[in-house]
Amino acid sequence: MAEPRPELWLVRHGETEWTVTGQHTGRTDIPLTALGRRQAAALGRRLAGRTFALVLVSPLTRAMETCRIAGYADVAKRTDDLCEWDYGAYEGRTTPDIRTEVPGWTIWTGNPPDGETLKQVARRASNVIEQAAAAGGDVALFAHGHVLRVLAACWLGLPPDAGRLLALGTASLSVLGYERETRVINTWNQDWHLVLKEDA
């Protein structure tokens, strides 16, 4: 019988003021809201102290806070590869606002001026996958919506823009794994709506 293959547990950070307003939050280092902190605590209860061979976290405050409150700060390693997409000139702006200047714009189809390209984000995501593959067991990743969506697409062997099909709520838990030798999504966007209801 084949040994079980390791899984990647993806944890998106809790709510911030800008996730509420829909503003693109790349490198702006803003903290969790009070609800975001309660969401992080709920994620900690959901993970229930599960042991991981490796825990990686974005160095941005909202991801670090989520990781700490969930109970993994002591074992987590920071990596810039898990930072959110650099939105450049579109940082802090909403999609409807950007579309007043660029009709039909999406982050998936139009690279932000002075920011990262989708290809650059995918390269960082692939670096994380390579590091996780060498960890020798399950890996937890505390990070952000867009970078985790790109990472999931890369995991599946899909073009990076396939991440547009994978909606990811704040304080959500997702698991990437295998069916035999094929990389699959085991769980996606789990518990985010329950956290909102139970901890509001």
Secondary structure, 3 states (H helix, E strand, C coil): CCCCCCCEEEEECCCCHHHHHCCCCCCCCCCCCHHHHHHHHHHHHHHCCCCCCEEEECCCHHHHHHHHHHCCCCCEEECHHHCCCCCHHHCCCCHHHHHCCCCCCCCCCCCCCCCCCHHHHHHHHHHHHHHHHCCCCCEEEEECHHHHHHHHHHHCCCCHHHHHHCCCCCCCEEEEEEECCEEEEEEEEECHHHHHHHHC
